[in-house]
């Protein structure tokens, strides 16, 4: 039986990392490219979606060239990425907005109004309002209404890159369920958008992508993407998951009670749990889905903690 290979790409805050593994889990090739974080104003941090996509295809190409493997033996590719920031696509998968990084605090004025409904948000979505999807969506809606009208769907970096490689249109946009606790608009336990929360904040449900499982095949590599990456046209692309969920899966933190400490760009301290339980008393912890069905992790999360160090 011919050996098969898998490609994973991490769209991180400080850089993009791509790697090829064989089916036994051995690393075959890897590549890294530093991110270009843009600081247009104090408290504003953004990235150009074109640069995020470019870093992905370039690191994939480097891995393919260095490994020398037959593109036809790549069984699939998937992306994980930054979780609390948000980007967007128009009807043709163009990018009406920058990637509004989770390090960006421009949406801070909208967090107090969300906190008026904090218990409902926590009980449904899994965590308190912060510099994440919900407040950011409200900022674009209220501060840039003409741009907001052009937005067909809000997407995370992993979904943007995967969708572009697959040639998706806006109606096919997706978000994996491991991200949605950062939305403030989800019923995370049910794995769907919350009509109650969307109604409270006047957000159009049609601007949110469909919610999928990490392993769902969302499309195949297009001819154009195949040419620039060295992959074969038609290679399956799986949805992937958030970087924290991917890290916990990679470290085998998949048994209830296991504790996981991350000193990445963010500081994250998490524990794996076997049911969806929320912190409505202290209003500081998040509860998020793991990549494995029916498992969650509760985490304490400090925006930029590792970056400061």
N, C-alpha and C positions, 0 to 999 in steps of 0.2 A: 504494500500500500504506500503510495507516494506521500511524502511529508507535507503537511499543510502549515501555514503561518498566519498569525494574526497581528494586526497593527493597532496600537493604542496611541492616542495623541492627547496630551494634557495642555489645555489652554490656560496656563497659570497667569497670575498677576505680574510676576517678574519675568516670565519667559514661557516659551512654548517648548515642550519636550515631546519628541516622537520616538517610538521604539517598535521593533519587530521582535516577536517571540515565536518560537516553534510551538507545536501542539503539546509538548511536555513542559512548557513554561520556561525554557531556556532563552536568555537574551541573545539575539542574533546581531542587532545593530541598533544604534541610538543616535539622536541628534538634538541639539538645543539651539534656540535663538532667543536673545533677550528681547523683552517687550519694550515698546516705546510709549511710556506714560506721558500724557500731555497735561500740563498744569496752566490752563488759560487765565485763571484767577485764583486768589487765595481760597482754599477749600474746594476747588473744582479739580477733579481728576478724571480724565477720559482717555479713550483709545479710539483710533481710527479702525472701523470694522474691516476696511480693505487691508490694513496692516495685520490684523489678527488672522484673516484668511490667508494672506501671503505667507505668514510665518508657518502656518499649518502645512501648506502645500510644499514649501521649501524644505522643511524638516522631513516630511515624508519622502521627498525626492532624494534627499541626502541618505536616508536609511536604505532606500531601494538601491541606490547606486553603490553604496558601501557593501551591502550584503551580497549583491549579485544574484539574488534569488529570482526564479522565474515568476513574473507577475501573476501568471495563471495559478500559482500555488498559494496565493494570498486568499484565504477563505473569507476574510471580512476585516472591516476597519470600524473603529468607534472612537468617540471623543468624550473626554471629561473636561470640566472647566470651572472657572470662577462662578460662584453661586448667587451672590446677593446683588450684583449689578445687573443692568438691563440694557438691551439694545432694541432694534426694531427693523422691520422690513416693510416695503411697500408691496403692491400687487405683483411686481415683477422681481421681487427679492432684491431690490435696491435697498440702501440703508438711508432712511430719512433723517436719522439721528446718529450722533456718535454713540459709542458704547459708554454708557453712564456708569462708571466704575463704582463698586461697593466702597471704595475709598473716598468717593465724592460726597460732599456734605451739602450741596446746593439745595437739596430737598428738605433741609432741616425745618423750615417753617411749616411744613405739612405734617410733621410728626405729632405735634400737640393735638391737632384736630382728630388724628387717628387714635390717639390715646384716650379720647373721650369714649371710645368703643373698645378699649383695650381688652377687657375680659372676653368679649365676644370674639375678637380677633384671635386671642390666645387659645381659647377653647376650640375654635374651628381650625385655624391655620397652624397653630402649634407654637407660636412665639410672639413676643411683643413687637410693635412697630419700631423700626429703626431705619438706618440708611440703606434700605433694601427696596425691593420691587414696588411695593405699594406707594410709599411716599414719592418715589421717583416717577411713577406713572402719573400721580397727581400733579407733580411739578410740570411735566410736559403738557398735561392737559390744561392747566391753568396759566402757565407762564409762556407757553409756546403753542397757542391754540391752532395756528395755521399749520404748523409742523405736525401736531397731533392729528389733524384731519387726514394728513398724508399717510399716517401709520396704519398699515393693514393689520399687523400683528407685532406684539412685543415678544422678543426672543432673548434667550441667554446665549453667550458666545458659542457653546457647544452646538446648540441648535442652529445657530446662524451658519457656522462653517459646514456642518453636516448637510444642511439643506441646500447650501450653495453647491457643494460637491455633487449632490444628487439632482440638481436642477429643479428643485421644488418651486411651486408657486405658493403664494401667501396662504391660500386655503389649506395647504398641506403642512403648514408650520406646526411645530410640536415643541413640547417641553417634557422632559422626563419627570416622573413624580418625585424624585429625590430632591428637586429644587423648590417645590411649591410651598414649603413652610415659610419661605422668605417672601411670598407674594402678598400676604395679608388679605388675600381675596379667595383663599381656597378652603375647602373642607378636606383637610389633608388625610384624615382617616378614611374617608370615602373615596379619595383619589379623584376629586372633581372640583370645579369652580363653585364657589358659594354664591348663590343668587342673593342671599341676605346681605353679605358683605359688599358685593358689587352694587347693590341697591343703595346701601347706606352712603357710599362714596360717589355714586353717580358715574361709575366706570362701565363702559360698553363692553359686554361680554364678548362681542364679536372681535374685539381687538386682542383677545387672549388666545394663545395657541391650544391645540388639543393636547391632552395629557396622556402620556404613553408609559409603558414599562421600559426599563433600560435595555432589554434585549430585543425589543421590537425592531425589525428591519424597516427603516423609514424610506429606503430608496437604494439606488445603485449608482456607482461612480459613472459620471457622464463621459462622453468622448473627450470633451475639452479638459475636464479634470484629470482624466487618465493620461493625456498627453503631457501635462505639466508635472504630474506626480510620479510617473513611471508605473502606475498601477494599470490593471487591465480594465477596460470599459466593462461595466456590469458587475464589478465587485460589490458585494453587499455592504451596506452601511447600517450599523445598529445605532440606536438612539444614544446610548451611553448614559452617563449620570454625572452628578455634581462631584467636584474634586474631593470633598470630604467623604462622601459616600464611597468613592472609588478608593481612597486611601484606606478606609476601614476594611473594605473588601480585600484589598491587596495585603493588608497586615493580618488578615484572618480574625478580625474583631467582630465575629458573627455569632458569639454565644452570649446570652444575657448575663450581665454582671461584669463582663470584660471592660476595662477602662483604657482610654486612648488619649494620649496627649500630643498635640501638634504645635510645633513652633515654626509655622510657615509665615507667610506675609501676615496672616491673622494668627492670634493665639486661640486655640480651641482645646477644651478639655471635655471629653465625651464618655458616656457609658452606654453600652448596648443594652436595650430593654426589649421585652417580648410583647409589649402592648403600648398603645398610644395614650400617654399620660401627659398632662400639661401643667405648667407652673402658673396657676392663676393666683397663688398666694403672694409669692415674691416678685413675679412678673419679670424675671431676669433670664430664665432658661428657655431654650428652644427644644422642641421635639420634632425630629425629622425622620422620614422613611429611609431605611437602608436599601441597598440594591436588591437584597433578598426579600422576597414577599413575607409579610407579617412580622418583620423585625424593624425596630426603630432605634434611634440613639438620642439621648438627651444631652445637650451640650451647653456649656458656658462659652461665650464667644466675645472676643475683644477685637473690635475693628482696628486693624493695623498694628496689633500688639507686637507681632514678630518683626514687622517693618521698622518700628521704632527701635527695637533692639539692634 
